[in-house]
Amino acid sequence: MSHDWLLGSADELAQRVPDGAKIAVPHDSLGAALETTRALIRRGARDLHLVCVPMSGLQADLLIGAGCVGTLETSAISFGEHGTPYRFHDALRRGAIRLLDATCPAIHAALEAGHKNIPFVPLRGLLGSDLVVHRPDWKAIDNPFAADDPILLLPAIRPDFAVFHAPYADRDGNVFIGRRRDLATMAQASTRGALISVERVRDDVDLLASEETAAGTLPAIYVEHAAIAQRGAWPCGLWDEYPIDEPHFRRYGELARTADGFARYLEEFVQVRRQAAE
């Protein structure tokens, strides 16, 4: 059966992302496409509008440090217990990126609005915060259905592409995402669909034919292209497949403290294509 939706590599996926594109990416633990991220850096992508759903870590730090990001829209950039996102902090200090600061509920609500193709969404809980002062694109209005009830309107988030990694696709391009519904929302909100790296393509299964798998499947209609990238989330983990590579995170933290160290990291782990068996 023809796999017209299937590209040859993550590098080919990265070629589909033009400079200036708005891309949505998930949290590092939910299927971050790190091999595609490395491919974007090798391609020399520039001026990306990176939407983190609702936050990111290593993926964003790599793209920012490599100069790929012009605008960052996120609720946080954090490595949690694994260290500090030094390249993100450095870019903020230098004014190298435009930051659209948000909260987790704000990112999710605006993305849902994009999914539903409505121009904005109301949200409570943010009025009076410093975030509103620094987000002129958020608008406070009077609730038209009640007196003395101001509410905040957020513009919909409509990425060009959702970019993530998943365990597998079936022969028709349907992609298994399990319980991670954020991935489906990202793809459905995107104007051009999803660019997805997968561990493998299974010709022995039709994900939409079974009640057991259909509910955890992103239908092919939302998939622009996919490519096989074994261990494509590394050094982040992928559910039920492999754990996070904690020693590598420590190594990254040691190098990324300085611009020179980060350049050495890129030379060693990004510019030379990683072997799938790593």
Sequence and secondary structure as in RCSB ss.txt:
>XXXX:A:sequence
MSHDWLLGSADELAQRVPDGAKIAVPHDSLGAALETTRALIRRGARDLHLVCVPMSGLQADLLIGAGCVGTLETS
AISFGEHGTPYRFHDALRRGAIRLLDATCPAIHAALEAGHKNIPFVPLRGLLGSDLVVHRPDWKAIDNPFAADDP
ILLLPAIRPDFAVFHAPYADRDGNVFIGRRRDLATMAQASTRGALISVERVRDDVDLLASEETAAGTLPAIYVEH
AAIAQRGAWPCGLWDEYPIDEPHFRRYGELARTADGFARYLEEFVQVRRQAAE
>XXXX:A:secstr
   TTEES HHHHHHTS TT EEEEE GGGT  HHHHHHHHHHT  SEEEEEES BSHHHHHHHHTT EEEEEES
 B  GGG   HHHHHHHHHT SEEEE  HHHHHHHHHHHHTT SEEEE S TTSHHHHT TTSEEEE TTSTT E
EEEEE    SEEEEEEEEEETTS EE TT HHHHHHHHHSSS EEEEEEEEETT  TTT HHHHTTEE GGGEEE
EEE TTTTTTS BTTTB   HHHHHHHHHHTTSHHHHHHHHHHHTSS   TT 
